[in-house]
Amino acid sequence: MKQQKALTLKTLTKSNVWEVEENDIFRMWETAEKESDFKDNRNHYMDVIRSAFEIEEIKIDKPEVIKKYEARDFKVGNIHFDDNDNKKWGIKKRAINRITDLTYENIHHISAAKLIEVLDRNFGGGWDSLSQSVQDIIESGFDISTTTLPKDRLHKPGGMYDKKVNDGYEVLEITKGLWVEAIFAKAKPKVENHHKHDDDNDSMNNGFGDNYDEDLEDENPSENSYDDDDDDDFDEDKLTEESYRTTFETEEDLNLEAEDVADDDY
C-alpha cells in the first residue's frame, strides 16, 4: 500500500504501471510536468504508460466525439507536453483477454480466476498445447499443476481435485473424450521488492524461486527436481491419479489401488 501511494511517473515501471488506473495517470502526469526534468523524460514516461494503457489523441475536441471515446471505456483528460502544447487524450487500461496478452509484467496483477478465464477462452488442447514461453510467463506468477483422469474419477471424494480446490486453487476442466484434463492454478505469494528499478528482472525470476509447488513435483516427476523430504510423504491417491496421466498399462494402474480392483470387471 505504501508503494502504491508513493507511485509517480518517475517510479512507474512496466510492471507496477498495471497497479494504477486511468485517473492516476492523469494525476501523476499533471504533477510530473511541474518538475525541471519533465521534458527530458516525458518520452520514457509515455513508453511505460503505453505498455499497460491504450492512448489516443483526441484531435477533434467536441462533446459528440468525446462521448464516442467514453462509450469505448476511455477516460478523457488533458496532457501537456510543453507550455504551448495542450493535448486532450483518451486513456484506457489494456484488457487481458487472450493468452498473447499475458506478459511477465502483468501476470502478477491478475487473479487465478482471471487466468482460468483467459485459458478457457483461448484453447482447448490442454496445458501442453501452450508454447513454452507462455507456460514460463504463467508459472512466474502462478503455481500450476495438471492431471488427466477418466471423467468418473476426477471428482472422486477426497481425491486430488477436492484437495486442490480446498487449498485455494482455481481449476479449468478440458474434456478429452472420456477423459478430462484438469489444470489447477493458484497465485504465488507476492514478494515485496525493495529495489524498484529491479521490478522487471524480479518478475522474470519468480517462476524459479522458493515458492515451488510440491504438488507439481509429485504430479510431474519427469519434469522437476526431486525433494528428498517428499519420500516420506506417500500419497496413494495422488500417485494413483497420476498413473492415469503417465501410462495406459491398465494392470499396473489397477494394482496401485486394491479397492478399485474389487469394483471393476477385471
ABEGO torsion letter per residue (X at the ends): XAAAAABBAAABBAAAAAABBAAAAAAAAAAAAABAAAAAAAAAAAAAAAAABBBBBBABBBAAAAAAAAAAGBBBBBBBABAABBBBBBBBBBBBABAAABBAAAAAABBAAAAAAAAAAABAAEAAABBAAAAAAAAAABBBBBBBBBAAAAABBGBAAAAAAAAGBBBBBBBBEABBBBBBBBBBBBBBBABAAAAAAAAAAAAABAABBAAAAAABAAABBBBAAAAABBBAAAAAAAAAAABABAAAAAAABAAAAAABBX
